Amino acid sequence: MAIKVIVTGATGMVGEGVVFECLQNPEVSEVLVIGRRHFDYTHPKLKELLVPDFFSLSQYHDRWKGYDACFFCAGISSVGLNEEKYTRITYDTTIAFAKALLEENGKQMAFCYVSGSHTDSTETSKMMWARVKGKTENALLQLPFRDVYNFRPGFMKPVKGQKNVKKFFYPIIFLVPKLFPSKSLTLEQVAQAMINSVTKGFPKKTLEIPDIRALAGK
């Protein structure tokens, strides 16, 4: 049976690529994009919900009832941010959104979180972003979703036709997969692995690059 999924971060490169792949995948019957900015794309499977504030979600609960999974792809770089601000955006926002979904969908829903390679689940890393991401992963694993999967991709090659890719990124698209194939994934692989985690399951809850590649091929 096809699944209905929620995707955040669609106006960023990762979220947009995941949305594109979900729309093309016959295992997905509907995609609800939730974000602060309009996602400029039209497709029969696609719905959109604009939410100005992820900390004020009670009025929207009926809009996401009955979905099978959330692919949480929203996120920002830690460059230029102190730990307090980065935590507010990365940890607090993610957990508030996840808890809001739980109120309507509870244990019926799977939650897939796009974290990052080298995230530190011990929360002791000298790298601030790695600690905050690890704290977020750990908190999500404690929530009573049907399943929670933390995805730790490295470099991700965009999907053809994406709009939300920075121009400076294009030379890297061709170089990194050739120079560092073991550290690279395509967004097709990331999206397919997410879909497979919901429909087929996976023994690990925290997925590194080889795990994502393996799950995508199931």
Residue pairs with C-beta under 8 A, 6 or more apart in sequence:
2 26
2 27
2 28
2 29
3 27
3 28
3 29
3 68
3 69
3 195
3 198
3 199
4 28
4 29
4 30
4 31
4 32
4 66
4 67
4 68
4 69
5 22
5 28
5 30
5 31
5 32
5 67
5 68
5 69
5 70
5 71
5 195
5 198
6 31
6 32
6 33
6 34
6 64
6 67
6 69
6 70
6 71
6 101
7 15
7 18
7 19
7 22
7 31
7 32
7 33
7 34
7 70
7 71
7 73
8 15
8 33
8 34
8 35
8 70
8 71
8 72
8 73
8 74
8 97
9 15
9 16
9 35
9 72
9 73
9 74
9 75
9 114
10 16
10 18
10 19
10 33
10 35
10 39
10 73
11 35
11 37
11 38
11 39
11 164
12 73
12 74
12 75
12 164
13 156
13 158
13 162
13 164
13 165
13 166
13 169
13 187
14 73
14 75
14 114
14 156
14 187
14 190
15 33
15 35
15 71
15 73
15 74
15 164
16 39
16 159
16 162
16 163
16 164
17 156
17 158
17 159
17 162
17 187
17 188
17 190
17 191
18 71
18 73
18 187
18 190
18 191
18 194
19 31
19 33
19 39
19 41
19 46
20 159
20 161
20 162
20 187
20 191
21 159
21 187
21 188
21 191
21 192
22 28
22 31
22 45
22 71
22 191
22 195
23 31
23 43
23 45
23 46
25 191
25 192
25 195
27 195
27 199
28 45
28 195
29 45
30 45
30 47
30 67
31 43
31 45
31 46
31 47
32 47
32 48
32 49
32 63
32 64
32 67
33 39
33 46
33 47
33 48
33 49
34 48
34 49
34 51
34 64
35 48
35 50
35 51
35 74
36 50
36 51
36 52
36 54
37 50
38 48
38 50
39 46
39 48
40 163
49 60
49 63
49 64
51 57
51 60
54 93
54 96
54 97
55 92
55 93
55 96
57 96
57 97
57 100
58 100
60 100
61 100
61 103
61 104
62 104
64 101
64 104
64 105
65 104
65 105
66 105
67 101
67 105
67 109
68 108
68 109
68 110
68 198
69 109
69 110
69 111
69 112
69 194
69 198
70 98
70 101
70 109
70 110
70 111
70 112
71 112
71 114
71 191
71 194
72 94
72 97
72 98
72 111
72 112
72 113
72 114
73 114
74 93
74 94
75 90
75 114
76 86
76 89
76 90
78 86
78 90
78 128
78 129
78 132
81 89
83 128
83 131
83 132
86 128
86 129
86 132
87 132
87 135
90 129
90 132
90 133
90 136
91 132
91 135
91 136
91 139
94 113
94 136
94 140
95 136
95 139
95 140
98 111
98 140
98 143
98 145
99 143
101 109
101 111
102 109
102 143
102 144
102 145
106 144
106 145
107 144
107 145
107 146
108 146
109 145
109 146
110 145
110 146
110 147
110 148
110 149
110 197
110 198
111 140
111 143
111 145
111 147
111 148
111 149
112 148
112 149
112 151
112 194
112 197
112 198
113 136
113 137
113 140
113 148
113 149
113 150
113 151
114 151
114 153
114 190
115 133
115 136
115 137
115 150
115 151
115 152
116 129
116 130
116 133
116 152
116 153
116 154
117 152
117 153
117 154
117 183
117 208
117 209
118 127
118 130
118 152
119 130
119 133
119 134
119 137
119 150
119 152
120 127
120 130
120 131
120 133
120 134
121 134
121 137
121 138
121 206
122 134
123 131
123 134
123 135
123 138
124 131
125 131
125 134
137 150
137 206
140 148
140 150
141 148
141 150
141 205
147 197
147 198
147 201
147 205
148 205
149 194
149 197
149 202
149 205
149 206
149 207
150 205
150 206
150 207
151 190
151 193
151 194
151 207
151 212
152 206
152 207
152 208
152 209
152 212
153 185
153 190
153 209
153 212
154 180
154 183
154 184
154 185
154 209
155 172
155 176
155 177
155 180
155 183
155 184
155 185
156 184
156 185
156 186
156 187
156 190
157 173
157 176
157 177
157 184
157 185
157 186
157 187
158 165
158 169
158 173
158 187
159 186
159 187
159 188
165 173
176 183
176 184
177 184
182 209
183 209
184 209
185 209
185 212
185 213
188 216
189 212
189 213
189 216
190 212
190 216
192 215
192 216
193 207
193 212
193 213
193 215
193 216
196 202
196 215
196 216
196 218
197 207
197 215
200 218
202 211
202 215
204 211
207 215
